[in-house]
Amino acid sequence: MEVNDYVRLSPRIIDQVAPKISPKYRSMVLRARGAGAWDHAITTLVGALWEEEVVITTAEKDALRELIEYLREPLTRLEQIRTSD
């Protein structure tokens, strides 16, 4: 993934998945997104999905995996998130 792909995919997946998490985490994710702190927004989003045991689609999980790998963050929590399809 190149930086341009990262910048295009990050807000799209945040907007798509953030409504699935609690308002507490959603506000943190959206504030980070608004400030352009994509790395913080993505890692917080994944942490919230994991902690709240939110089920996402396989496509959403794949997109998050690309972003987490780009950030060179551990995939441990992401791998534990369940998918609906």
C-alpha positions in Angstrom: 0.0 0.0 0.0 1.2 3.5 -0.9 0.6 6.6 1.2 -2.0 7.8 -1.3 -4.0 4.6 -0.8 -3.7 4.9 2.9 -5.0 8.5 2.9 -7.9 7.5 0.6 -8.9 4.3 2.5 -8.5 5.6 6.1 -11.4 8.0 6.1 -13.6 5.7 4.1 -13.3 2.8 6.5 -13.5 5.0 9.5 -16.8 6.5 8.2 -18.1 3.0 7.4 -17.2 1.2 10.7 -17.2 3.9 13.4 -21.1 3.9 13.6 -20.8 0.3 14.9 -18.9 1.3 18.1 -20.1 3.0 21.2 -20.3 6.8 21.3 -17.4 6.9 23.8 -15.0 5.5 21.3 -16.7 6.9 18.3 -16.0 10.4 19.4 -12.3 9.6 20.0 -12.0 8.1 16.5 -13.8 10.9 14.8 -11.8 13.6 16.5 -8.6 11.9 15.5 -9.9 11.5 11.9 -10.9 15.2 11.8 -7.4 16.2 12.9 -5.8 13.9 10.3 -4.3 11.6 12.9 -5.2 8.5 10.8 -2.8 6.3 12.7 -4.5 7.1 16.0 -8.0 6.9 14.5 -7.4 3.5 13.0 -5.7 1.9 16.0 -8.4 3.3 18.3 -11.1 2.0 16.0 -9.6 -1.5 15.9 -9.2 -1.5 19.7 -12.8 -0.5 20.2 -14.1 -3.1 17.8 -12.1 -5.7 19.7 -13.0 -4.5 23.2 -16.7 -4.2 22.4 -16.8 -7.5 20.5 -18.4 -5.8 17.4 -18.9 -8.0 14.4 -17.8 -6.5 11.1 -17.9 -7.7 7.5 -14.9 -9.6 6.0 -14.4 -6.7 3.6 -14.2 -4.2 6.5 -11.7 -6.5 8.3 -9.6 -6.8 5.2 -9.5 -3.0 4.7 -8.5 -2.6 8.4 -5.8 -5.3 8.0 -4.3 -3.3 5.1 -4.2 -0.2 7.2 -2.8 -1.8 10.3 -0.1 -3.5 8.2 0.7 -0.2 6.6 1.1 1.3 10.1 3.2 -1.7 11.1 1.1 -2.3 14.1 0.4 -5.8 15.6 -2.5 -7.6 14.1 -3.4 -9.4 17.4 -6.6 -7.6 18.2 -7.8 -7.3 14.6 -7.4 -11.1 14.1 -9.8 -11.6 17.1 -12.6 -9.5 15.6 -15.4 -11.6 14.3 -16.9 -11.2 10.9 -20.5 -11.6 9.8 -19.9 -13.3 6.4 
